[in-house]
Amino acid sequence: MAAMGDDAKRCVVWFGRPAEQERQQLANAGWITRVAEADGQGGVGRRNGDIVVALADLRDTSAQSVQAMERLMAEHPRLPWLALVSPDMPTLESPFERILQASMDFFTDPLDVERLLDALRRLSGELRLQSQHDALGITGDSEATCAVIASVRKYAPVELPVLITGETGTGKEVAARALHALSVRSDRPFAAINCGALPPNLVHSELFGHERGAFTGANARRIGHFETAAGGTVFLDEIGDLPLDAQTNLLRFLQEGTVERVGSSQSIKLDVRVLAATHVDLEKAVAQGRFREDLYYRLNVLRLRMPALRERGDDVELLAQQFLDAFREQHSSHARAFSRSARQAMRNFAWPGNVRELLNRVQRAAVVAEDALISVADLDLSDVSASTAARSSLGHTRVAAERDAIIACLRESHFNISECARRLKVSRVTIYRLCKKHQLALDELR
């Protein structure tokens, strides 16, 4: 997605029929209103980095249109949705309630345009922030991901080593490339080296180079990765696998800024920033004598922890759609998006292999899927879905516990319906429906 500048067009795609006064008020505030049919062929349409927000108008619509809106939401998971409902709408069962829960906010008729504009302004800022995130190659807007991006922006301009930690598959190299891209070295080389893949007897040669005749097979001078990246950044992945003698040479470079090729006694001065990453506990490795303590302190000047995918909330859906879109650009696939049950299963899965495992599952699903929406079975997450369904069924039998939970949350939020909905992660309409279901009179409770 193109970066969004201050001159980006702002558009509300209105699925329904806005009143002329509503359109005019939005236009006066700088928003273009494009009227669309949910079951039409035009889709949402996003071009040139423009800010696009979709609004599902449920005031007067058919069941077929509502189902079409739900499909559109599944096909555009990264698009912010709003909903407009009639105040006398009956109990909102599926699929109405699913749309309201999927939307970021909803409004009742007659429409409070000022409140709508406040929501649109908030979404504009969030979309611009997400665009900046995407430009770094880091996808997501969860609290954990935003913390990573904030640290990347803070550390990038500082000419100090960064130690990036986290489980395998969490995107440590992505973070390292973002650090380089935002630094003053961005137009200089970036060298990524997997220390665990280097032959033990050639580590020094690979990193720092060798002279002709330095050892058997050294038929010509070789420039090491550090010299190749002169003026730029070297990323040492799996630094915990580096042999002790190579650790000594790396420490010398960090202390003095010089390297020596194998077979030479001449020191070469280099200007290279070092980023390192590990999935092992370096403190434990130091205690066990497998990693030099002085090198650990040299590398651990700035520390960046990459969160596991299970800690990133709805980021999993954004990443999955991104991987699917990228796959479809290169290969033919029936799949366009993910079914509601598949998205739920992805959110509930622990993802031991993190982002790398998600990528592999999405690519496999894109190959085997027969329909436009990838299913739970396509992702091979049926066991997760069945377990979730069982827990949900058990929860529905605990009516008394549900009633007590609603009352407790209402009291804790001082009977602020919006706050209660946020705490329970449901829509405001759901809170009203639950109060009706359990015969809770809000005025009396207050």
C-alpha positions in Angstrom: 0.0 0.0 0.0 1.3 3.4 -0.9 2.2 5.7 1.9 -0.6 8.1 2.8 0.3 11.8 2.7 -1.6 14.8 3.9 -3.0 15.2 0.3 -4.5 11.7 0.3 -8.2 11.6 -0.7 -10.6 10.6 2.0 -13.5 8.4 0.9 -16.5 6.7 2.7 -17.8 3.8 0.7 -21.4 3.7 1.8 -23.2 0.4 1.4 -26.8 1.6 1.4 -28.6 4.8 0.6 -27.3 7.9 2.4 -29.6 11.0 2.7 -28.5 13.9 0.6 -28.0 16.0 3.8 -25.7 13.2 5.2 -23.6 13.2 2.0 -23.4 17.0 2.0 -22.2 17.2 5.6 -19.5 14.6 4.9 -18.5 16.6 1.7 -18.2 19.8 3.8 -15.7 18.0 6.0 -13.6 16.9 3.1 -15.0 13.3 2.7 -16.1 11.9 -0.6 -19.1 9.6 -0.4 -19.2 6.7 -2.9 -22.5 4.8 -2.8 -22.1 1.0 -3.5 -24.2 -2.1 -3.4 -22.8 -4.9 -1.2 -23.8 -7.5 -3.8 -22.5 -5.5 -6.7 -19.4 -6.1 -8.7 -17.5 -2.9 -7.9 -16.1 -4.0 -4.6 -14.6 -1.5 -2.2 -11.7 -0.2 -4.3 -8.5 1.2 -2.8 -6.1 3.2 -4.9 -3.1 5.4 -4.7 -2.8 5.4 -0.9 -6.2 7.1 -0.4 -7.9 6.8 3.0 -10.9 4.5 2.6 -13.5 3.7 5.2 -16.5 1.4 4.6 -20.0 2.1 6.2 -22.6 -0.7 6.3 -26.0 1.0 6.3 -28.4 -1.5 8.0 -31.3 0.8 8.3 -33.3 -0.6 5.4 -31.6 -3.5 3.7 -32.4 -7.1 2.6 -31.0 -10.3 4.2 -29.2 -10.9 0.9 -27.4 -7.5 1.1 -26.5 -8.1 4.7 -24.9 -11.5 3.8 -23.1 -9.7 1.0 -21.7 -7.1 3.4 -20.5 -9.9 5.7 -18.6 -11.5 2.7 -17.1 -8.1 1.9 -15.8 -7.8 5.5 -14.2 -11.2 5.2 -12.6 -10.2 1.9 -11.3 -6.9 3.2 -10.1 -7.6 6.8 -7.8 -4.6 6.9 -10.4 -2.1 5.9 -12.0 -0.2 8.8 -15.8 -0.7 8.9 -18.5 1.4 10.5 -22.2 0.5 10.8 -25.4 2.5 10.8 -28.5 0.9 12.4 -32.2 1.7 13.0 -33.0 2.3 16.7 -36.0 0.1 16.5 -34.1 -2.8 14.9 -35.3 -6.1 16.5 -33.0 -8.4 18.5 -29.8 -8.5 16.5 -29.1 -12.1 15.8 -26.7 -13.4 13.1 -25.8 -12.0 10.6 -26.6 -8.5 11.8 -24.7 -8.9 15.0 -21.7 -10.3 13.3 -21.5 -7.2 11.2 -21.8 -4.9 14.3 -19.1 -6.9 16.1 -16.8 -6.7 13.1 -17.3 -3.0 12.7 -15.1 -0.6 14.7 -18.1 1.5 15.8 -21.8 1.9 15.0 -24.3 4.7 14.9 -28.1 4.9 15.2 -30.6 6.7 13.0 -30.9 9.7 12.8 -27.2 9.9 12.2 -25.0 12.1 14.4 -22.7 13.3 11.7 -20.4 15.1 14.1 -19.8 11.8 16.0 -19.3 10.0 12.7 -16.7 12.6 11.7 -14.9 12.1 15.0 -14.7 8.4 14.2 -13.5 9.1 10.7 -10.8 11.5 11.9 -9.6 8.8 14.4 -9.6 6.2 11.7 -7.6 8.5 9.3 -4.8 8.7 11.9 -4.8 4.9 12.4 -4.7 4.3 8.7 -1.8 6.7 8.3 0.0 4.9 11.1 -0.7 1.5 9.6 0.7 2.8 6.3 3.9 3.8 8.0 4.1 0.4 9.7 3.7 -1.3 6.3 6.5 0.8 4.8 8.8 -0.8 7.4 7.7 -4.3 6.5 6.2 -4.8 9.9 2.5 -5.7 9.7 0.0 -5.2 12.5 -1.6 -2.7 14.9 -1.6 -4.7 18.1 -0.2 -3.2 21.2 2.8 -5.5 21.0 3.5 -4.6 17.4 3.2 -0.9 18.0 5.7 -1.2 20.9 8.2 -2.9 18.5 7.7 -0.2 15.9 8.2 2.5 18.5 11.4 0.9 19.6 12.6 0.5 16.0 12.1 4.2 15.4 13.8 5.1 18.6 16.9 2.9 18.1 17.4 3.3 14.3 19.1 6.7 14.3 21.4 5.7 17.2 24.9 4.4 16.2 24.9 1.6 18.8 24.5 -2.2 18.6 21.0 -3.7 19.0 20.4 -7.2 20.4 17.1 -8.5 18.9 15.6 -11.4 20.9 12.5 -13.6 20.4 11.3 -17.0 19.5 12.1 -18.6 16.1 10.0 -17.2 13.3 9.0 -14.0 15.0 10.6 -11.7 12.3 13.9 -10.7 13.8 15.5 -10.1 10.4 12.5 -8.0 9.4 13.1 -5.8 12.5 16.8 -5.6 11.6 16.1 -4.5 8.1 13.7 -1.9 9.4 16.4 -0.6 11.8 18.8 -0.3 8.8 16.1 1.3 6.6 15.4 4.1 9.1 19.1 4.7 9.9 21.6 7.2 8.3 23.1 4.1 6.7 20.0 3.2 4.7 21.7 3.8 1.3 24.6 1.6 2.3 24.9 -2.2 2.2 22.9 -4.5 4.6 24.5 -7.9 5.2 22.5 -10.6 6.9 24.5 -13.6 8.2 23.2 -16.7 9.8 25.9 -17.6 12.3 24.5 -21.1 12.8 24.9 -21.9 9.1 28.6 -21.0 8.9 31.1 -23.9 8.8 33.0 -23.8 12.1 36.4 -23.9 10.3 35.5 -21.0 8.0 33.7 -18.6 10.4 36.6 -16.2 10.6 37.1 -16.3 6.8 33.4 -15.7 6.1 33.1 -12.8 8.5 36.4 -11.1 8.0 37.9 -12.5 4.8 41.2 -14.2 4.1 44.4 -13.7 2.0 45.5 -15.9 -0.8 47.3 -19.0 0.5 46.1 -18.5 4.1 44.9 -22.1 4.1 44.4 -25.1 1.8 42.0 -24.0 -0.9 42.5 -20.3 -0.4 43.5 -19.6 -4.0 42.6 -15.9 -4.0 42.0 -13.1 -1.6 38.4 -13.1 -0.2 36.6 -10.1 1.2 34.6 -10.9 4.3 31.0 -9.9 5.0 32.1 -7.1 7.3 34.2 -5.5 4.6 31.4 -6.0 2.0 29.1 -4.1 4.2 31.5 -1.2 4.9 29.6 2.0 5.8 26.4 -0.1 6.3 25.0 -2.7 8.7 25.8 -6.3 9.5 23.1 -8.4 11.0 24.4 -11.5 12.8 21.4 -13.9 13.2 21.6 -16.7 15.8 24.6 -15.0 17.4 24.5 -17.6 20.2 25.8 -20.2 17.7 29.0 -18.3 17.0 32.1 -20.3 18.1 34.2 -18.8 21.0 37.2 -18.0 18.9 35.0 -16.0 16.4 33.4 -14.3 19.4 36.8 -13.0 20.4 37.4 -11.5 16.9 33.9 -9.9 16.9 34.6 -8.4 20.4 37.8 -6.9 19.0 35.9 -5.3 16.2 33.3 -3.8 18.5 36.0 -2.4 20.8 38.5 -1.2 18.2 36.6 -1.0 14.9 39.2 -3.1 13.1 39.3 -6.6 11.5 42.2 -8.8 10.3 41.8 -11.2 7.3 43.0 -14.8 7.9 46.6 -15.0 6.9 47.3 -11.3 7.4 48.6 -9.3 10.4 47.3 -6.0 8.9 44.4 -4.3 10.7 41.6 -2.9 8.5 39.6 -0.1 9.9 35.8 -0.5 9.2 32.7 1.6 9.8 30.0 -1.0 10.3 27.0 -1.1 12.7 26.3 -4.5 14.2 22.9 -5.8 14.9 22.6 -9.3 16.4 19.7 -11.7 17.0 19.1 -14.8 19.1 16.3 -17.1 20.1 18.4 -18.6 22.9 18.9 -17.3 26.4 22.3 -15.5 26.1 22.4 -14.9 29.9 22.2 -18.6 30.5 24.8 -19.2 27.7 27.2 -16.8 29.5 26.7 -18.6 32.8 27.5 -21.9 31.1 30.6 -20.6 29.5 29.3 -20.9 25.9 29.2 -17.2 25.3 31.7 -14.5 26.3 30.3 -12.2 29.0 32.2 -9.1 27.7 30.8 -9.7 24.2 27.3 -10.1 25.6 27.5 -6.6 27.2 28.9 -5.1 24.1 26.0 -6.4 22.0 23.3 -5.8 24.6 23.4 -2.0 24.5 20.0 -1.6 23.1 17.5 -4.5 23.3 14.5 -5.2 21.1 12.2 -8.1 22.0 10.1 -9.5 19.1 6.7 -10.8 20.5 5.4 -14.2 19.7 2.5 -14.3 17.2 0.1 -15.5 20.0 0.8 -12.2 21.8 -0.2 -10.1 18.8 -4.0 -10.5 18.8 -5.7 -9.7 15.5 -2.4 -9.2 13.8 -2.6 -12.8 12.7 -5.5 -12.0 10.4 -3.7 -9.1 8.8 -0.6 -11.1 8.3 -2.6 -14.1 6.9 -4.3 -11.9 4.3 -1.0 -10.2 3.4 0.6 -13.6 2.8 -2.4 -14.8 0.8 -2.4 -11.6 -1.4 1.3 -12.1 -2.0 0.8 -15.7 -3.0 -1.9 -14.9 -5.4 0.3 -12.4 -7.2 2.7 -15.2 -8.1 0.3 -18.2 -8.4 -3.2 -19.1 -9.4 -5.6 -19.7 -6.5 -9.3 -19.9 -6.0 -8.9 -18.4 -2.5 -9.5 -14.6 -2.0 -9.9 -14.4 1.8 -10.7 -16.4 5.0 -13.9 -17.7 6.3 -15.2 -16.4 9.7 -14.5 -19.8 11.3 -11.0 -19.9 9.8 -10.2 -16.4 11.2 -11.5 -17.5 14.6 -9.3 -20.6 14.5 -6.2 -18.6 13.6 -6.9 -16.3 16.6 -7.2 -19.2 18.9 -4.1 -21.2 17.7 -0.9 -20.9 19.7 1.4 -20.7 16.6 4.5 -22.4 18.0 6.3 -21.6 14.8 5.1 -18.0 14.9 4.9 -15.9 11.6 6.9 -18.5 9.6 4.4 -21.2 10.5 1.5 -18.9 9.6 3.1 -18.2 6.2 3.5 -21.9 5.5 0.0 -22.8 6.4 -1.5 -19.9 4.4 0.5 -20.9 1.3 -0.6 -24.5 1.6 -4.2 -23.5 2.1 -4.1 -21.3 -1.0 -3.1 -24.3 -3.0 -5.7 -26.8 -1.7 -8.6 -24.4 -1.2 -11.5 -25.0 -3.6 -13.6 -22.0 -2.6 -13.0 -18.2 -2.5 -12.9 -18.3 1.3 -10.2 -20.5 2.9 -11.7 -22.9 5.5 -10.5 -24.2 8.8 -9.8 -27.6 7.1 -7.7 -25.8 4.4 -5.5 -24.4 7.2 -5.4 -27.8 8.9 -6.7 -26.1 12.1 -9.8 -28.3 12.6 -8.8 -29.5 16.0 -8.4 -25.9 17.2 -11.9 -25.0 15.8 -13.5 -28.1 17.5 -11.9 -27.2 20.8 -13.1 -23.6 20.6 -16.7 -24.7 19.7 -16.7 -27.0 22.7 -15.7 -24.2 25.0 -18.3 -21.9 23.5 -21.0 -24.5 24.0 -20.1 -25.0 27.6 -20.1 -21.2 28.1 -23.6 -20.9 26.7 -24.9 -23.3 29.4 -23.7 -21.1 32.2 -26.5 -18.5 31.9 -26.2 -17.5 35.6 -22.5 -16.8 35.3 -23.0 -14.8 32.2 -25.6 -12.6 33.9 -23.3 -12.1 36.9 -20.5 -11.1 34.6 -22.6 -8.5 32.8 -23.7 -7.0 36.0 -20.2 -6.9 37.4 -18.8 -5.3 34.3 -21.6 -2.7 34.2 -20.9 -1.7 37.8 -17.1 -1.6 37.3 -17.6 0.7 34.2 -20.1 2.9 36.1 -22.9 1.8 33.7 -21.1 3.3 30.8 -22.3 1.0 28.0 -19.4 1.9 25.6 -16.8 1.2 28.3 -18.5 -2.1 29.3 -18.6 -3.2 25.6 -14.9 -2.4 25.3 -14.0 -4.4 28.4 -16.0 -7.4 27.2 -14.8 -7.0 23.6 -18.4 -6.9 22.1 -20.5 -4.3 20.5 -22.8 -1.9 22.4 -25.8 -3.6 20.8 -24.7 -6.9 22.3 -24.6 -5.3 25.8 -28.2 -4.1 25.3 -29.3 -7.5 24.0 -27.7 -9.3 26.9 -29.4 -6.9 29.3 -32.7 -7.7 27.6 -31.9 -11.5 27.6 -31.2 -11.5 31.4 -34.0 -9.0 32.1 -31.6 -6.4 33.5 -33.2 -2.9 34.0 -30.4 -0.5 33.6 -32.2 2.4 35.4 -32.9 0.2 38.4 -29.4 -1.1 38.5 -28.0 2.4 38.5 
